[in-house]
Amino acid sequence: MASKYSADTERVAVDAAQAGAMVRGIMAAKGCPDDIASEVAEHLIDSDWSGVESHGVWRILPYAGYYDSGYLKADVRPELKQNAQGAWIVDGHGGIGIPAMRIATQDVVTRAKAGGLAAIALQNVGHTGRLGAFAEEAAKQGCLMIIIGGGGRENWRLVAPYGGRKALMSTNPYSIGIPGGDRGPVVVDFATSAAAAGWVYGAKIAGAHLPEGVLIDKAGEPTTNPQDYFDGGAILTAGGAKGYALSVAAEMIAEALLGPATTECNWLMLAMDCSLYREPTQMQSIAEDILDEFRNCLPAAGFDKVEIPGEREAEARNRNAGQPVHLPLATWAQIVELADALDVIGGKAGAPARR
């Protein structure tokens, strides 16, 4: 399992059905409709199966807190609509963003397949889950998909601008999906920060440390302790000035273009039907030639092989689907405690076997 947590983080193997029932039960106890609770649970478990722990089952803990504080609204549904200029928007009405992202993906891909190119914005949405899942879905349908998110600096001052030591920006993520070769789409999914905020929050809950180069403390000094971030530190940008430049571009798109971000971030999706330029089977053949050359590159010291973006997640999901999810022991204990307090079925269940 790929993880940014320290290697000595103690874990437990949790039956996926039990984990899903706990997530659904907690969300239902907070007032979420059953179908939204189920969709969120499936998405979080799929993220763990895909090896993207930062967006996995542990997220139910902050989600529950957001509902309690009123930051997220439980009894709302995303709405697909047009603005006064005729542009398409999904308005999340302050609810969890995962179903909003699904609706936006379905709409923009449908319109791209019909007309070649399409765009859609998302506003008033909470956490949107693992972006790569949506970019991958568009790519499977023959589209190039670009997703850019950002804004919400007033609520989410997480990342220091390059050359600074004060957290001023959000993690401003990007995802790109495009049909690939014989192994499926190429999917790029990254925060413009050195790590997604989920790794930092999750590490604190799990009692884990993070790699060097991710965090600075309030004095601007490097640290691996997530608590230093919460005590006034900041996340660094990915790749120094390059990650910072991408983050600034996302800020321009998300807030200067789309307007003030409420709840969390604003998002822009762009989709293009790849058949505008290349017949699908021909594109797949050429893509496989390109990707196979990269895979066969001799690995550098410290690496087993050269990987293609998105293939690690797809291989992990194929390997792990239906299997238990491996959660930090401290994280699972907090989920069980929360479920117990809410009288969620399974909350009083015995601890899973340790891995």
C-alpha positions in Angstrom: 0.0 0.0 0.0 1.4 3.4 -1.0 1.2 5.9 1.8 2.8 9.1 2.9 2.4 8.1 6.6 5.4 6.9 8.6 6.2 3.2 8.0 5.5 2.3 11.6 1.9 3.5 11.6 -0.1 0.6 13.1 -3.0 -0.5 10.9 -6.1 -2.8 11.0 -7.8 -4.7 8.2 -11.4 -3.6 8.0 -14.0 -5.5 6.1 -15.1 -3.1 3.2 -18.8 -3.9 3.8 -18.4 -2.9 7.5 -16.5 0.3 6.6 -19.2 1.2 4.1 -22.0 0.5 6.5 -20.3 2.8 9.1 -19.9 5.6 6.6 -23.5 5.3 5.4 -24.8 5.1 9.0 -22.8 8.2 10.2 -23.9 10.3 7.2 -27.6 9.2 7.7 -27.3 10.1 11.3 -26.2 13.6 10.2 -29.3 13.9 8.0 -28.0 12.9 4.6 -30.3 11.1 2.1 -29.6 7.4 1.8 -28.6 7.6 -1.9 -26.0 10.3 -1.2 -24.7 8.5 1.8 -24.3 5.3 -0.3 -22.5 7.2 -3.1 -20.1 8.8 -0.7 -19.3 5.5 1.0 -18.6 3.8 -2.3 -16.4 6.6 -3.4 -14.3 6.6 -0.2 -13.9 2.9 -0.3 -12.9 3.0 -3.9 -10.3 5.6 -3.1 -8.8 3.2 -0.5 -8.9 0.3 -2.9 -7.1 2.6 -5.5 -4.3 3.3 -3.0 -5.4 6.9 -2.5 -5.6 6.9 1.3 -5.8 10.7 1.5 -9.3 10.5 0.0 -10.5 7.3 1.6 -12.7 6.1 4.5 -11.0 8.3 7.1 -12.7 11.3 5.5 -16.0 10.5 7.3 -14.5 12.0 10.4 -14.1 15.6 9.1 -17.3 15.2 7.1 -19.2 14.5 10.3 -17.6 17.5 11.9 -18.6 19.7 8.9 -22.2 18.7 9.3 -22.2 19.3 13.0 -20.8 22.8 12.5 -23.2 23.7 9.7 -20.3 24.1 7.3 -21.9 21.3 5.1 -25.6 21.0 4.6 -27.0 17.5 4.8 -30.5 17.8 3.3 -29.6 19.3 -0.1 -29.0 18.0 -3.6 -26.8 19.3 -6.4 -28.6 21.1 -9.2 -27.6 21.3 -12.9 -28.6 24.7 -14.3 -27.5 27.5 -16.7 -26.5 30.9 -15.7 -27.7 34.2 -17.3 -25.1 33.8 -20.1 -26.1 30.3 -20.9 -23.1 28.6 -19.3 -23.7 25.3 -17.5 -23.2 25.0 -13.7 -23.7 22.5 -11.0 -24.8 24.2 -7.8 -24.0 22.0 -4.9 -26.2 24.2 -2.5 -23.6 23.7 0.2 -23.6 20.0 0.3 -21.0 17.3 -0.1 -19.4 17.6 -3.5 -19.0 14.0 -4.6 -22.5 13.7 -6.2 -22.1 17.2 -7.7 -18.9 16.1 -9.4 -20.6 13.0 -10.8 -23.4 15.1 -12.2 -21.0 17.6 -13.8 -18.9 14.8 -15.3 -22.0 13.1 -16.8 -23.3 16.4 -18.3 -20.0 17.7 -19.7 -19.1 14.4 -21.3 -22.5 14.0 -22.9 -22.3 17.5 -24.4 -18.7 17.0 -25.5 -19.7 13.7 -27.3 -22.5 15.6 -29.0 -20.7 18.8 -29.9 -17.0 18.1 -29.6 -16.2 20.5 -26.8 -18.0 21.4 -23.5 -17.4 23.2 -20.2 -19.1 23.2 -16.9 -18.4 24.9 -13.5 -19.2 23.7 -10.0 -20.0 26.1 -7.2 -21.2 25.9 -3.6 -19.8 22.4 -3.1 -18.1 20.7 -0.3 -15.3 18.2 -0.6 -15.4 16.6 -4.0 -13.5 13.4 -3.3 -10.8 11.9 -5.6 -10.7 13.9 -8.8 -9.0 11.1 -10.7 -12.1 9.0 -10.5 -14.1 11.5 -12.5 -11.3 12.3 -15.0 -10.9 8.5 -15.6 -14.6 8.0 -16.2 -14.5 10.8 -18.9 -11.4 9.2 -20.5 -13.1 5.8 -20.6 -15.8 7.4 -22.7 -13.3 8.8 -25.2 -12.9 12.3 -23.9 -9.9 14.4 -22.8 -11.0 15.8 -19.4 -9.4 18.7 -17.5 -10.5 19.5 -14.0 -9.2 22.6 -12.2 -10.2 23.6 -8.7 -9.3 26.4 -6.3 -10.3 29.4 -4.3 -11.9 29.5 -0.9 -8.8 31.1 0.7 -10.7 32.6 3.5 -11.7 29.2 4.8 -8.8 27.1 3.5 -5.5 28.8 4.1 -3.3 25.7 3.8 -0.4 26.4 1.5 2.4 28.9 1.6 3.2 30.7 -1.7 6.6 29.9 -3.1 9.1 32.0 -1.2 6.8 32.6 1.7 6.2 31.0 5.0 2.5 31.9 5.7 -0.4 29.7 4.6 -2.4 31.7 2.2 -3.7 29.4 -0.5 -5.7 26.2 -0.8 -4.2 23.1 -2.3 -5.8 24.0 -5.7 -5.8 20.6 -7.4 -5.8 19.5 -11.1 -6.8 16.3 -12.8 -6.4 15.3 -16.4 -7.8 12.2 -18.0 -7.2 11.0 -21.6 -7.7 7.7 -23.3 -4.5 5.7 -23.2 -3.2 2.5 -24.5 -4.0 -1.2 -23.8 -4.1 -0.7 -20.0 -6.7 2.1 -20.0 -6.7 5.8 -19.6 -3.8 8.0 -18.5 -5.0 9.9 -15.4 -3.1 12.8 -13.8 -4.4 13.8 -10.4 -2.4 16.1 -8.1 -2.6 18.9 -5.6 -0.4 21.9 -6.4 0.8 21.5 -2.8 3.5 19.1 -1.8 0.8 16.8 -0.4 -3.0 16.9 -0.4 -4.4 18.4 2.8 -6.0 15.0 3.4 -2.5 13.5 4.1 -1.8 16.2 6.7 -5.2 15.9 8.5 -5.2 12.1 8.2 -1.6 11.9 9.6 -2.6 13.8 12.7 -5.6 11.5 13.3 -3.4 8.4 12.7 -0.6 9.6 14.9 1.8 9.4 11.9 4.6 11.7 10.5 4.9 12.9 6.9 7.9 12.8 4.6 10.4 15.7 4.5 9.6 18.5 2.1 5.9 18.6 2.8 5.5 20.9 5.8 7.0 23.9 7.5 6.3 25.1 11.0 5.2 28.6 12.0 8.8 29.8 11.9 9.2 28.5 8.4 11.4 25.6 9.4 11.0 22.2 7.8 9.1 19.6 9.8 7.5 16.2 9.4 5.1 16.5 12.4 1.6 17.3 11.2 0.8 19.1 14.5 3.3 21.8 13.5 1.0 22.6 10.6 -2.0 23.0 12.9 0.1 25.2 15.2 0.5 27.8 12.5 2.7 26.1 9.9 1.9 25.6 6.2 2.1 23.0 3.4 4.7 23.7 0.8 4.0 23.9 -2.9 4.8 20.9 -5.1 7.9 21.4 -7.2 8.6 24.8 -5.8 7.8 27.6 -8.2 6.1 25.3 -10.7 3.5 24.1 -8.3 3.0 27.7 -7.1 2.5 28.9 -10.7 -0.2 26.2 -11.3 -1.8 27.2 -8.0 -2.0 30.9 -8.9 -3.6 29.9 -12.3 -6.2 27.9 -10.4 -6.9 30.8 -8.1 -7.5 33.0 -11.2 -9.8 30.4 -12.8 -11.7 29.5 -9.6 -12.3 32.9 -8.1 -11.4 35.7 -10.6 -13.3 33.9 -13.3 -16.0 31.9 -11.5 -16.6 34.2 -8.6 -16.1 34.0 -4.8 -15.8 30.3 -3.7 -18.3 29.3 -1.0 -18.2 26.2 1.1 -14.9 24.9 -0.3 -13.6 25.4 -3.8 -15.0 26.4 -7.2 -14.2 24.0 -10.1 -14.0 24.2 -13.9 -14.3 21.1 -16.1 -13.4 21.1 -19.8 -14.1 18.0 -21.9 -13.2 17.3 -25.6 -14.3 14.3 -27.7 -10.9 12.9 -28.8 -12.4 11.6 -32.0 -12.3 15.2 -33.3 -8.7 14.6 -34.0 -8.0 10.8 -34.0 -10.0 7.7 -34.6 -10.2 5.8 -31.2 -8.4 2.6 -32.1 -5.7 4.5 -33.9 -5.2 6.7 -30.9 -5.0 3.7 -28.6 -2.4 2.1 -30.7 -0.2 5.2 -30.9 -0.7 5.8 -27.1 0.4 2.3 -26.3 3.6 2.7 -28.4 4.4 5.9 -26.4 3.5 4.5 -23.0 5.3 1.1 -23.6 8.5 2.9 -24.4 8.3 4.8 -21.1 7.5 1.6 -19.1 10.5 -0.1 -20.6 12.9 2.6 -19.6 15.6 1.3 -17.3 14.7 2.3 -13.7 16.9 4.7 -11.8 18.4 3.8 -8.5 15.8 3.4 -5.8 13.0 2.6 -8.3 11.7 -0.8 -9.4 10.1 0.4 -12.6 8.8 3.4 -14.6 5.1 3.9 -14.1 2.4 5.6 -16.1 0.1 8.1 -14.4 -3.2 6.4 -13.4 -2.0 2.8 -13.9 -0.9 2.3 -10.3 -4.4 3.3 -9.1 -6.2 1.1 -11.7 -3.9 -1.9 -10.8 -4.5 -1.3 -7.1 -8.2 -1.1 -7.6 -8.3 -4.3 -9.6 -6.2 -6.1 -7.0 -8.0 -4.7 -3.9 -11.6 -4.5 -5.0 -13.7 -6.6 -2.6 -10.9 -6.9 -0.1 -10.6 -5.3 3.3 -9.4 -1.7 3.6 -6.3 -1.2 5.8 -6.8 1.8 8.0 -4.5 3.3 10.7 -5.6 1.8 14.0 -6.1 5.2 15.7 -8.2 6.4 12.7 -10.5 3.3 12.8 -10.9 3.7 16.6 -12.2 7.2 16.1 -14.6 6.1 13.4 -15.9 3.3 15.7 -16.2 5.7 18.6 -18.2 8.2 16.5 -20.5 5.4 15.1 -21.0 4.1 18.7 -22.0 7.6 19.9 -24.5 7.9 17.0 -25.9 4.4 17.6 -24.9 3.4 14.1 -25.1 -0.3 13.5 -21.7 -1.8 13.7 -20.3 0.9 16.0 -20.1 -1.5 18.9 -18.5 -4.3 16.8 -15.2 -5.7 17.9 -12.0 -4.4 16.6 -10.9 -5.9 13.3 -7.9 -8.1 13.1 -4.6 -6.2 13.1 -2.5 -6.5 10.0 
